[in-house]
């Protein structure tokens, strides 16, 4: 990290504000001149004059590219790409790192893929990689056969979806081994983190029935900030020789993530995983997990990769040139029509996979909003409050009472166990399609994209909130008020309602806290909540249509036997049953409320509900009386008209 910071500091240029994406101040002019120095040269020469000239964003991007290209030309003559590990301490110079990671021709990468596959076909295979995908056989369980004795690599396995995926693979499929890329954290080794990882509630079923399955999971120490992931040569060779299936799940899912962090994980991290996958001699399927909203600037989204306005190569190179503070000034310009850094970087990652993994058995899976589990392995399990789960939970605890959104717009949600079933099926389908494309030499192969959504049984935001309240039967601990809300699609009206229902109560509660000597937290809390509400309103006010032919065809390919344990068709979900355990699961698994106090919480909640209904009735009666009184006043003021 220190080396990376020095790398960026060496490239720092004096850049002014973005000025609404129309101009950026820079130490160099936008026009080309024979004696003009690059920004990197001027940054390295402290005595050089630093004139400030205003020019457009495209010129700034082009300027950065020219500077980086000049470095690459000098280094490329003597530089060659290697598969070994290069620690920051042994790197020759920052420009060497840039040249090694980014000045690589895409066509050379594709040639390397072809050579690796040819050498792999001619070499010996391990027991985990002998089986070929069933494309037209008579097996009743082709997907189960595909995973039998398979060795799998999973990135992002410690996240929410990763946990559901790993327990599903261990319980349902006879996999040979699962490798997890894990980083050291909190002064714990990867082995210690893995042991703590298996204490999660979602693994209780395995722990009770067959704890030996945990021995199939092996941690691989990795550092996503390092150019080569900092994987040891021994581990890298192990992955190269054994892995057949890759699930690239790792991602930064924060909407307001810093641009440098979002690019570092979602784009550069994907690039490093692809480099690792290219070394795998027996790779059958590479599934990149994207998001259904990576093209949310469009109204109709097809199952194809859409090009970005600024290429992913330039995005990666710019992130290496400028420091975090300077990069943030590019945020409005780089994001463009996208609502946040998450969707923008996921779109760049899709382009990266589409271009770099063109000759690999690869595919892109786009899940919608992933919620808690439906039935498998336990109903209602989750470990986070991302997205609408947070707003719904705050409403259930009495914090949020007015939501900015359209109750008639589709919510595009799916339970985590259904999402994982679709991912597992998708990996098999990617391998199946790749084998078929190899048989048909004249067929122009494109990376399959899976928009995982079904129109039938797709909830609206109004249905989501209504069913959440209908299934709410186990109150949270320390609630502020009862579960009551309104969804308002008009911003001025929502702003007025939030003043009455959010900000005014916040000032009253903080005043009470001041008088009683307690900490004042509600004004700041509601400021953050309001910011999140408006951030999420971008998705709650819009309607999209999605093509889903690949997903529907995959659903039809599943045999009746495999649909018993790999069902992912949303139309089969009984949402009423799902929401009976939805908020209860959040209370139990996220907040970890004690069950022995549940009856006391129910009694307390009934009292609050009584006060809420009494207040609503009083306000309603007062309002009706005022309107009646106003009516009679107006009626008396109207003179009688004689005919």
C-alpha positions as CSV (number, residue, x, y, z in Angstrom):
1,X,0.0,0.0,0.0
2,X,2.8,2.4,0.8
3,X,4.5,1.6,-2.5
4,X,1.2,2.2,-4.3
5,X,0.8,5.6,-2.6
6,X,4.3,6.6,-3.5
7,X,3.5,5.5,-7.1
8,X,0.5,7.8,-7.2
9,X,2.3,10.7,-5.5
10,X,5.0,10.5,-8.1
11,X,2.3,11.0,-10.8
12,X,0.3,13.7,-9.0
13,X,-0.6,16.7,-11.1
14,X,-2.2,20.0,-10.0
15,X,-5.8,19.6,-11.1
16,X,-8.6,22.0,-10.3
17,X,-12.2,21.3,-9.8
18,X,-14.2,19.6,-12.5
19,X,-16.5,22.7,-12.9
20,X,-19.6,20.6,-13.7
21,X,-17.7,18.3,-16.0
22,X,-17.0,21.1,-18.5
23,X,-13.4,21.9,-17.6
24,X,-10.5,20.8,-15.6
25,X,-7.4,22.7,-14.8
26,X,-4.1,21.0,-15.6
27,X,-0.4,21.8,-15.7
28,X,-0.2,21.2,-19.4
29,X,-1.9,22.5,-22.4
30,X,-4.4,20.4,-24.4
31,X,-2.7,21.0,-27.7
32,X,0.3,19.0,-28.9
33,X,3.6,20.8,-29.2
34,X,7.1,19.5,-29.9
35,X,8.6,20.8,-26.7
36,X,5.7,20.1,-24.4
37,X,6.4,17.9,-21.4
38,X,4.0,15.3,-20.1
39,X,2.2,15.7,-16.8
40,X,4.4,13.0,-15.4
41,X,7.6,14.8,-16.4
42,X,6.3,18.0,-14.9
43,X,5.3,16.2,-11.7
44,X,8.8,14.8,-11.3
45,X,10.5,18.2,-12.0
46,X,9.6,20.5,-9.0
47,X,11.3,23.5,-10.6
48,X,9.3,23.3,-13.8
49,X,6.6,26.0,-14.2
50,X,3.0,24.9,-13.6
51,X,0.7,27.0,-15.7
52,X,-3.0,26.4,-15.3
53,X,-5.0,26.0,-18.5
54,X,-8.6,25.0,-18.8
55,X,-9.7,22.2,-21.2
56,X,-12.3,19.5,-21.6
57,X,-12.6,16.2,-19.9
58,X,-11.8,14.3,-23.2
59,X,-8.6,16.3,-23.5
60,X,-7.7,15.5,-19.9
61,X,-8.2,11.8,-20.5
62,X,-6.3,11.9,-23.8
63,X,-3.5,13.8,-22.0
64,X,-3.2,11.1,-19.4
65,X,-3.2,8.4,-22.0
66,X,-0.4,10.1,-24.0
67,X,1.7,10.4,-20.9
68,X,1.2,6.8,-20.0
69,X,1.8,5.7,-23.6
70,X,5.1,7.5,-23.7
71,X,6.2,5.6,-20.6
72,X,5.0,2.3,-22.1
73,X,6.9,2.8,-25.3
74,X,10.2,3.3,-23.4
75,X,9.6,0.2,-21.2
76,X,7.9,-2.1,-23.7
77,X,11.0,-2.8,-25.7
78,X,12.7,-4.6,-22.8
79,X,9.7,-5.7,-20.8
80,X,8.0,-9.1,-21.1
81,X,5.0,-10.4,-19.3
82,X,5.6,-13.1,-16.7
83,X,3.3,-15.3,-14.6
84,X,5.4,-15.0,-11.4
85,X,4.8,-12.9,-8.4
86,X,6.2,-9.4,-8.1
87,X,6.0,-7.8,-4.7
88,X,6.0,-4.0,-4.4
89,X,9.3,-4.1,-2.6
90,X,11.1,-5.7,-5.6
91,X,9.4,-3.6,-8.3
92,X,12.0,-1.7,-10.3
93,X,9.9,1.5,-10.7
94,X,6.3,2.6,-10.8
95,X,6.5,2.8,-14.6
96,X,7.6,-0.8,-14.7
97,X,4.5,-1.8,-12.7
98,X,2.3,0.2,-15.1
99,X,3.9,-1.3,-18.1
100,X,3.7,-4.8,-16.7
101,X,0.0,-4.5,-15.8
102,X,-1.6,-2.3,-18.4
103,X,0.6,-2.0,-21.5
104,X,-0.4,-5.5,-22.6
105,X,-1.9,-6.0,-26.0
106,X,-5.3,-7.7,-25.9
107,X,-4.5,-9.8,-28.9
108,X,-1.4,-11.1,-27.2
109,X,-3.5,-12.1,-24.2
110,X,-5.9,-14.0,-26.5
111,X,-2.9,-15.8,-28.2
112,X,-1.7,-16.9,-24.7
113,X,-5.2,-18.2,-23.9
114,X,-5.2,-20.3,-27.1
115,X,-1.6,-21.6,-26.4
116,X,-2.6,-22.5,-22.8
117,X,-5.6,-24.4,-23.9
118,X,-3.7,-26.3,-26.6
119,X,-1.0,-27.3,-24.1
120,X,-3.7,-28.2,-21.5
121,X,-5.5,-30.4,-24.0
122,X,-2.3,-32.3,-24.7
123,X,-1.2,-32.7,-21.2
124,X,-2.4,-34.9,-18.4
125,X,-5.6,-34.1,-16.5
126,X,-6.4,-34.5,-12.8
127,X,-9.3,-36.6,-11.6
128,X,-11.3,-33.4,-10.9
129,X,-11.3,-32.4,-14.6
130,X,-12.0,-35.5,-16.6
131,X,-15.8,-35.0,-17.0
132,X,-17.0,-33.0,-19.9
133,X,-20.3,-31.0,-19.8
134,X,-23.3,-33.0,-20.8
135,X,-24.7,-31.3,-23.9
136,X,-27.2,-33.9,-25.2
137,X,-26.8,-37.0,-23.0
138,X,-29.5,-39.0,-21.3
139,X,-28.5,-38.1,-17.7
140,X,-31.3,-36.9,-15.4
141,X,-28.8,-34.9,-13.5
142,X,-26.3,-33.3,-16.0
143,X,-25.5,-30.3,-13.7
144,X,-24.7,-32.6,-10.8
145,X,-22.5,-34.7,-13.1
146,X,-20.7,-31.6,-14.2
147,X,-19.8,-30.7,-10.6
148,X,-18.8,-34.2,-9.6
149,X,-15.1,-34.3,-8.5
150,X,-14.7,-30.7,-9.8
151,X,-12.3,-28.2,-8.3
152,X,-13.7,-24.8,-7.9
153,X,-12.2,-21.3,-7.2
154,X,-14.5,-18.7,-5.6
155,X,-13.6,-15.1,-5.1
156,X,-15.7,-13.1,-2.7
157,X,-16.6,-16.2,-0.8
158,X,-16.7,-14.4,2.5
159,X,-19.5,-12.1,1.3
160,X,-23.2,-12.7,1.6
161,X,-23.8,-14.4,-1.8
162,X,-20.5,-16.3,-1.4
163,X,-21.5,-17.9,1.9
164,X,-24.8,-19.1,0.3
165,X,-22.9,-20.4,-2.7
166,X,-20.3,-22.4,-0.8
167,X,-22.8,-24.1,1.6
168,X,-24.9,-25.0,-1.4
169,X,-22.0,-26.6,-3.3
170,X,-20.9,-28.5,-0.2
171,X,-24.3,-29.9,0.7
172,X,-25.7,-30.7,-2.8
173,X,-22.8,-31.5,-5.0
174,X,-19.9,-34.0,-4.8
175,X,-17.2,-31.4,-5.5
176,X,-13.6,-32.4,-5.0
177,X,-12.3,-29.2,-3.6
178,X,-13.2,-25.5,-3.2
179,X,-10.5,-22.8,-3.1
180,X,-11.3,-19.5,-1.6
181,X,-9.3,-16.3,-2.1
182,X,-9.1,-14.7,1.4
183,X,-7.2,-11.7,2.5
184,X,-5.6,-11.4,6.0
185,X,-7.7,-9.2,8.2
186,X,-7.8,-8.1,11.9
187,X,-4.4,-9.7,12.6
188,X,-5.9,-13.1,11.6
189,X,-4.4,-15.6,9.2
190,X,-6.5,-16.9,6.4
191,X,-6.8,-20.3,8.2
192,X,-8.1,-18.5,11.3
193,X,-10.5,-16.5,9.2
194,X,-11.8,-19.7,7.6
195,X,-12.4,-21.3,11.0
196,X,-14.4,-18.3,12.1
197,X,-16.2,-18.2,8.8
198,X,-17.6,-21.7,9.4
199,X,-19.2,-20.6,12.7
200,X,-21.8,-18.7,10.7
201,X,-25.4,-19.8,11.2
202,X,-25.8,-20.7,7.6
203,X,-23.4,-23.5,8.0
204,X,-25.3,-25.1,11.0
205,X,-26.9,-27.7,8.8
206,X,-23.5,-28.9,7.5
207,X,-22.0,-28.7,11.0
208,X,-24.8,-30.9,12.4
209,X,-25.1,-33.4,9.5
210,X,-21.7,-33.8,7.9
211,X,-18.9,-31.5,9.3
212,X,-16.3,-33.4,7.2
213,X,-17.4,-31.4,4.2
214,X,-15.6,-28.4,5.6
215,X,-12.3,-30.1,4.9
216,X,-13.0,-29.6,1.2
217,X,-12.6,-25.9,1.5
218,X,-9.0,-24.5,1.3
219,X,-8.1,-20.9,1.8
220,X,-5.7,-19.1,-0.5
221,X,-4.1,-15.9,0.8
222,X,-4.6,-13.0,-1.6
223,X,-4.2,-9.3,-1.6
224,X,-6.3,-7.5,-4.2
225,X,-4.1,-4.4,-3.9
226,X,-1.1,-6.3,-5.3
227,X,-0.6,-6.5,-9.1
228,X,-0.5,-10.3,-9.0
229,X,-2.8,-10.7,-6.0
230,X,0.3,-11.6,-3.9
231,X,-0.5,-15.3,-4.3
232,X,2.5,-17.5,-3.6
233,X,4.0,-19.4,-6.6
234,X,3.1,-22.7,-5.0
235,X,-0.6,-21.7,-4.6
236,X,-0.7,-20.2,-8.1
237,X,0.7,-23.4,-9.6
238,X,-1.9,-25.4,-7.6
239,X,-4.7,-23.3,-8.9
240,X,-3.4,-23.5,-12.5
241,X,-3.2,-27.3,-12.4
242,X,-6.5,-28.1,-10.6
243,X,-9.2,-25.5,-11.0
244,X,-11.9,-26.2,-13.5
245,X,-14.7,-23.8,-12.5
246,X,-14.3,-20.1,-11.3
247,X,-17.0,-18.0,-9.7
248,X,-15.8,-14.3,-9.6
249,X,-18.2,-13.0,-7.0
250,X,-15.9,-10.4,-5.3
251,X,-17.1,-6.8,-5.6
252,X,-17.5,-3.5,-3.8
253,X,-21.2,-3.1,-3.5
254,X,-21.3,0.3,-1.7
255,X,-23.2,2.9,-3.8
256,X,-21.1,5.8,-2.4
257,X,-17.7,4.0,-2.5
258,X,-14.7,6.1,-3.3
259,X,-13.9,6.0,-7.0
260,X,-10.4,4.6,-6.4
261,X,-11.7,1.7,-4.2
262,X,-14.5,0.9,-6.6
263,X,-12.2,0.8,-9.6
264,X,-9.6,-1.1,-7.6
265,X,-11.9,-4.0,-6.6
266,X,-14.5,-4.1,-9.4
267,X,-12.3,-3.4,-12.4
268,X,-8.6,-4.0,-11.5
269,X,-9.6,-6.9,-9.2
270,X,-11.5,-8.6,-12.1
271,X,-8.5,-8.0,-14.4
272,X,-6.3,-9.8,-12.0
273,X,-8.7,-12.7,-11.6
274,X,-8.8,-13.0,-15.4
275,X,-5.0,-13.2,-15.5
276,X,-5.2,-16.0,-13.0
277,X,-7.9,-17.8,-15.0
278,X,-5.8,-17.6,-18.2
279,X,-3.2,-19.7,-16.5
280,X,-5.6,-22.5,-15.6
281,X,-4.9,-25.5,-17.8
282,X,-8.3,-27.3,-17.3
283,X,-10.7,-24.4,-17.1
284,X,-14.2,-25.4,-18.1
285,X,-16.3,-22.4,-16.9
286,X,-15.6,-18.9,-15.7
287,X,-18.7,-17.0,-14.4
288,X,-18.3,-13.3,-13.7
289,X,-21.0,-12.0,-11.3
290,X,-22.2,-8.5,-12.4
291,X,-25.5,-6.7,-11.6
292,X,-28.8,-6.3,-13.4
293,X,-28.3,-2.5,-13.0
294,X,-24.9,-2.1,-14.7
295,X,-26.7,-0.6,-17.7
296,X,-29.4,1.3,-15.7
297,X,-29.0,4.4,-17.9
298,X,-31.0,2.4,-20.5
299,X,-34.7,1.7,-20.5
300,X,-34.5,-1.7,-22.2
301,X,-31.5,-3.9,-21.3
302,X,-30.7,-6.8,-23.6
303,X,-28.5,-9.8,-22.8
304,X,-25.4,-8.3,-24.3
305,X,-22.4,-6.2,-23.2
306,X,-22.8,-2.5,-23.8
307,X,-19.7,-0.5,-24.5
308,X,-18.7,2.3,-22.1
309,X,-18.2,5.9,-23.1
310,X,-14.7,5.8,-21.7
311,X,-12.9,2.4,-22.3
312,X,-12.0,0.3,-19.3
313,X,-8.3,0.5,-20.3
314,X,-8.4,4.3,-19.8
315,X,-10.3,3.9,-16.5
316,X,-7.6,1.5,-15.2
317,X,-4.7,3.7,-16.3
318,X,-6.2,6.9,-15.0
319,X,-6.7,5.2,-11.6
320,X,-3.0,4.3,-11.6
321,X,-1.8,7.8,-12.5
322,X,-3.8,10.0,-10.1
323,X,-4.1,9.9,-6.3
324,X,-7.4,9.4,-4.6
325,X,-8.1,13.1,-4.0
326,X,-7.4,14.0,-7.6
327,X,-9.4,11.0,-8.9
328,X,-12.5,12.1,-7.0
329,X,-12.5,15.3,-9.1
330,X,-13.1,13.1,-12.1
331,X,-16.1,11.4,-10.5
332,X,-18.9,13.3,-12.3
333,X,-17.0,13.0,-15.6
334,X,-16.2,9.3,-15.4
335,X,-19.6,8.3,-14.0
336,X,-21.5,10.2,-16.7
337,X,-25.1,9.0,-16.8
338,X,-24.6,6.3,-14.2
339,X,-26.0,6.9,-10.7
340,X,-23.0,5.8,-8.7
341,X,-19.5,4.3,-8.8
342,X,-20.8,0.8,-8.2
343,X,-22.9,0.6,-11.4
344,X,-20.2,2.4,-13.4
345,X,-17.4,0.1,-12.4
346,X,-19.5,-3.0,-12.8
347,X,-20.2,-1.9,-16.4
348,X,-16.5,-1.4,-17.0
349,X,-15.8,-4.9,-15.6
350,X,-18.3,-6.4,-18.0
351,X,-16.4,-4.8,-20.9
352,X,-13.1,-6.1,-19.5
353,X,-14.5,-9.7,-19.3
354,X,-16.1,-9.5,-22.7
355,X,-12.8,-8.4,-24.4
356,X,-10.2,-10.3,-22.4
357,X,-12.1,-13.6,-21.9
358,X,-13.4,-13.8,-25.5
359,X,-11.8,-17.2,-26.1
360,X,-12.3,-18.6,-22.6
361,X,-15.4,-20.6,-21.5
362,X,-16.7,-17.5,-19.8
363,X,-20.1,-15.9,-19.2
364,X,-21.6,-12.9,-17.4
365,X,-24.3,-13.4,-14.8
366,X,-26.5,-10.3,-13.8
367,X,-28.5,-10.8,-10.6
368,X,-31.1,-8.3,-9.4
369,X,-31.4,-7.2,-5.8
370,X,-30.4,-10.2,-3.7
371,X,-32.5,-10.6,-0.5
372,X,-32.4,-13.1,2.4
373,X,-32.9,-16.8,1.7
374,X,-36.3,-18.3,0.9
375,X,-36.0,-21.9,2.1
376,X,-32.5,-23.2,1.6
377,X,-30.8,-23.9,3.9
378,X,-32.9,-22.0,6.4
379,X,-35.7,-19.4,5.8
380,X,-34.8,-15.7,6.2
381,X,-31.0,-15.9,6.6
382,X,-29.0,-12.8,5.8
383,X,-26.0,-11.1,7.2
384,X,-26.4,-7.5,6.0
385,X,-28.8,-4.6,5.6
386,X,-27.9,-3.6,2.0
387,X,-30.3,-1.9,-0.3
388,X,-34.1,-2.0,0.5
389,X,-33.5,-4.3,3.5
390,X,-32.1,-1.4,5.4
391,X,-35.0,0.9,4.6
392,X,-37.5,-1.7,5.4
393,X,-35.8,-2.5,8.7
394,X,-35.6,1.2,9.7
395,X,-39.4,1.4,8.9
396,X,-40.1,-1.6,11.1
397,X,-38.1,0.0,13.9
398,X,-40.1,3.2,13.5
399,X,-37.2,5.4,12.2
400,X,-38.4,5.8,8.5
401,X,-42.0,6.8,7.9
402,X,-41.9,8.3,4.4
403,X,-40.1,6.8,1.5
404,X,-39.3,8.6,-1.8
405,X,-40.2,6.2,-4.6
406,X,-43.0,4.9,-6.9
407,X,-45.0,2.1,-5.4
408,X,-46.0,0.8,-8.9
409,X,-42.4,0.3,-10.2
410,X,-40.9,-3.1,-10.2
411,X,-38.6,-3.9,-7.3
412,X,-36.6,-6.7,-9.2
413,X,-35.8,-8.8,-6.1
414,X,-34.7,-12.4,-5.7
415,X,-34.0,-14.6,-2.6
416,X,-30.3,-15.5,-2.2
417,X,-30.8,-19.2,-2.5
418,X,-32.6,-18.8,-5.8
419,X,-29.8,-16.5,-7.0
420,X,-27.1,-19.1,-6.1
421,X,-29.1,-21.9,-7.9
422,X,-29.1,-19.8,-11.0
423,X,-25.4,-19.1,-10.7
424,X,-24.6,-22.8,-10.3
425,X,-26.8,-23.6,-13.3
426,X,-25.2,-20.8,-15.3
427,X,-21.7,-22.2,-14.9
428,X,-22.8,-25.5,-16.4
429,X,-24.5,-23.7,-19.2
430,X,-21.4,-21.6,-20.0
431,X,-19.4,-24.8,-20.3
432,X,-22.1,-26.5,-22.4
433,X,-22.2,-23.5,-24.8
434,X,-18.5,-23.4,-25.1
435,X,-18.3,-27.1,-26.0
436,X,-21.0,-26.7,-28.7
437,X,-19.2,-23.6,-30.1
438,X,-16.0,-25.6,-30.5
439,X,-17.8,-28.3,-32.5
440,X,-19.3,-25.7,-34.8
441,X,-16.2,-23.9,-36.3
442,X,-18.3,-21.5,-38.4
443,X,-20.3,-20.3,-35.4
444,X,-19.3,-16.9,-34.2
445,X,-19.1,-17.2,-30.5
446,X,-20.2,-14.4,-28.1
447,X,-19.9,-14.4,-24.3
448,X,-23.3,-15.4,-23.0
449,X,-25.0,-12.9,-20.7
450,X,-27.7,-13.9,-18.3
451,X,-30.2,-11.2,-17.1
452,X,-31.5,-13.1,-14.1
453,X,-35.1,-11.8,-13.9
454,X,-38.6,-13.0,-14.6
455,X,-41.5,-10.7,-15.4
456,X,-44.0,-13.0,-13.8
457,X,-44.3,-12.8,-10.0
458,X,-41.9,-9.8,-9.9
459,X,-42.9,-7.6,-7.0
460,X,-43.4,-3.9,-7.1
461,X,-42.1,-1.6,-4.3
462,X,-45.6,-1.2,-3.0
463,X,-46.1,-4.9,-2.7
464,X,-42.7,-5.4,-1.1
465,X,-43.4,-2.9,1.7
466,X,-47.0,-4.2,2.2
467,X,-45.9,-7.8,2.4
468,X,-43.1,-6.9,4.8
469,X,-45.5,-5.3,7.2
470,X,-48.0,-8.1,6.7
471,X,-45.5,-10.7,7.7
472,X,-44.1,-8.6,10.6
473,X,-44.9,-10.6,13.7
474,X,-41.7,-10.5,15.8
475,X,-40.8,-6.9,16.8
476,X,-37.3,-5.6,17.0
477,X,-35.5,-4.7,20.2
478,X,-35.4,-1.0,21.0
479,X,-38.0,0.2,18.5
480,X,-38.7,3.9,18.3
481,X,-42.3,3.6,16.9
482,X,-44.5,1.1,15.1
483,X,-44.1,-0.1,11.5
484,X,-45.8,2.7,9.6
485,X,-44.8,4.3,6.3
486,X,-46.0,6.1,3.1
487,X,-44.4,6.0,-0.3
488,X,-44.3,9.3,-2.1
489,X,-43.3,9.7,-5.8
490,X,-43.3,13.5,-5.8
491,X,-40.1,15.1,-4.4
492,X,-41.6,18.4,-3.1
493,X,-44.3,16.5,-1.3
494,X,-41.8,14.0,0.1
495,X,-39.6,16.8,1.3
496,X,-42.5,18.4,3.2
497,X,-43.6,15.0,4.7
498,X,-40.0,14.2,5.8
499,X,-39.9,17.5,7.7
500,X,-43.0,16.6,9.7
501,X,-42.3,12.9,10.0
502,X,-38.5,12.7,10.2
503,X,-36.7,16.0,11.0
504,X,-39.2,17.4,13.5
505,X,-39.3,14.2,15.7
506,X,-35.4,14.1,15.4
507,X,-35.1,17.6,17.0
508,X,-37.7,16.7,19.7
509,X,-35.8,13.5,20.6
510,X,-32.4,15.3,20.7
511,X,-33.9,18.0,22.9
512,X,-35.1,15.3,25.3
513,X,-31.7,13.7,25.2
514,X,-30.1,17.1,25.9
515,X,-32.3,17.7,28.9
516,X,-31.8,14.1,30.3
517,X,-28.0,14.3,29.7
518,X,-27.9,11.6,27.0
519,X,-26.1,11.6,23.7
520,X,-27.8,13.4,20.9
521,X,-27.9,11.2,17.8
522,X,-31.2,11.6,16.0
523,X,-30.5,14.7,13.9
524,X,-27.3,13.3,12.5
525,X,-28.9,9.9,12.0
526,X,-31.8,11.3,10.0
527,X,-29.4,13.3,7.9
528,X,-27.7,10.1,6.9
529,X,-31.1,8.3,6.4
530,X,-32.3,11.1,4.2
531,X,-29.2,10.9,2.1
532,X,-29.6,7.1,1.6
533,X,-33.3,7.5,0.8
534,X,-32.5,9.9,-2.0
535,X,-29.6,7.8,-3.2
536,X,-31.9,4.7,-3.5
537,X,-34.7,6.7,-5.1
538,X,-32.9,6.6,-8.4
539,X,-33.9,2.9,-8.5
540,X,-37.3,3.3,-6.9
541,X,-38.6,5.8,-9.3
542,X,-37.7,4.1,-12.6
543,X,-39.0,1.2,-14.6
544,X,-36.8,-1.1,-16.8
545,X,-37.6,-3.9,-19.2
546,X,-35.1,-6.8,-19.5
547,X,-34.5,-9.4,-22.1
548,X,-34.1,-12.8,-20.4
549,X,-34.0,-15.4,-23.2
550,X,-30.8,-17.1,-21.9
551,X,-32.2,-17.4,-18.4
552,X,-35.6,-18.8,-19.6
553,X,-33.8,-21.3,-21.9
554,X,-31.6,-22.3,-19.0
555,X,-34.7,-22.8,-16.8
556,X,-36.2,-25.1,-19.6
557,X,-33.0,-27.1,-19.8
558,X,-33.2,-28.1,-16.1
559,X,-34.6,-31.6,-15.7
560,X,-37.5,-32.2,-13.3
561,X,-35.1,-34.0,-10.9
562,X,-32.7,-31.1,-10.8
563,X,-35.4,-28.5,-10.3
564,X,-36.0,-30.0,-6.9
565,X,-32.7,-28.7,-5.6
566,X,-31.8,-26.0,-8.3
567,X,-35.1,-24.1,-8.6
568,X,-34.5,-20.5,-9.6
569,X,-37.6,-19.5,-11.4
570,X,-39.1,-16.5,-9.5
571,X,-42.6,-17.5,-10.5
572,X,-42.5,-20.4,-8.1
573,X,-42.0,-18.2,-5.0
574,X,-44.8,-17.8,-2.6
575,X,-44.0,-14.2,-1.4
576,X,-46.5,-14.4,1.5
577,X,-44.5,-17.3,2.9
578,X,-41.2,-15.6,2.2
579,X,-42.1,-12.4,4.1
580,X,-43.2,-14.4,7.2
581,X,-39.5,-15.0,7.9
582,X,-38.0,-11.9,6.2
583,X,-37.9,-9.3,9.0
584,X,-37.7,-12.1,11.6
585,X,-34.5,-13.3,9.9
586,X,-33.0,-9.8,9.9
587,X,-33.8,-9.5,13.6
588,X,-32.4,-13.0,14.4
589,X,-29.3,-13.1,12.2
590,X,-28.2,-9.5,11.8
591,X,-29.3,-7.8,15.1
592,X,-29.1,-11.1,17.0
593,X,-32.0,-10.1,19.3
594,X,-32.5,-12.4,22.3
595,X,-35.4,-14.8,21.9
596,X,-36.2,-14.9,25.6
597,X,-37.3,-11.2,25.5
598,X,-39.6,-11.7,22.5
599,X,-42.8,-11.7,24.6
600,X,-41.8,-8.5,26.4
601,X,-41.1,-6.8,23.0
602,X,-44.5,-7.9,21.7
603,X,-46.2,-6.3,24.7
604,X,-44.3,-3.1,24.3
605,X,-45.0,-3.0,20.6
606,X,-48.7,-3.5,21.2
607,X,-48.7,-0.4,23.4
608,X,-46.9,1.7,20.8
609,X,-49.3,0.5,18.2
610,X,-52.2,1.5,20.4
611,X,-50.7,5.0,20.8
612,X,-50.1,5.2,17.0
613,X,-53.7,4.3,16.2
614,X,-55.0,6.7,18.9
615,X,-52.8,9.5,17.4
616,X,-54.0,8.8,13.9
617,X,-57.6,8.7,15.0
618,X,-57.2,12.0,16.9
619,X,-55.5,13.7,14.0
620,X,-58.1,12.4,11.6
621,X,-61.1,13.5,13.7
622,X,-59.5,17.0,14.2
623,X,-58.9,17.3,10.5
624,X,-62.5,16.3,9.6
625,X,-63.9,18.8,12.2
626,X,-61.7,21.6,10.8
627,X,-62.8,20.9,7.3
628,X,-66.5,20.8,8.3
629,X,-66.1,24.0,10.2
630,X,-64.4,25.6,7.2
631,X,-67.1,24.4,4.9
632,X,-69.9,26.0,7.0
633,X,-67.9,29.3,7.1
634,X,-67.6,29.3,3.4
635,X,-71.2,28.3,3.0
636,X,-72.4,31.2,5.2
637,X,-70.2,33.7,3.4
638,X,-71.8,32.9,0.0
639,X,-74.8,35.3,-0.5
640,X,-78.1,33.7,-1.3
641,X,-79.0,33.9,-4.9
642,X,-82.6,34.7,-5.7
643,X,-84.0,33.5,-9.0
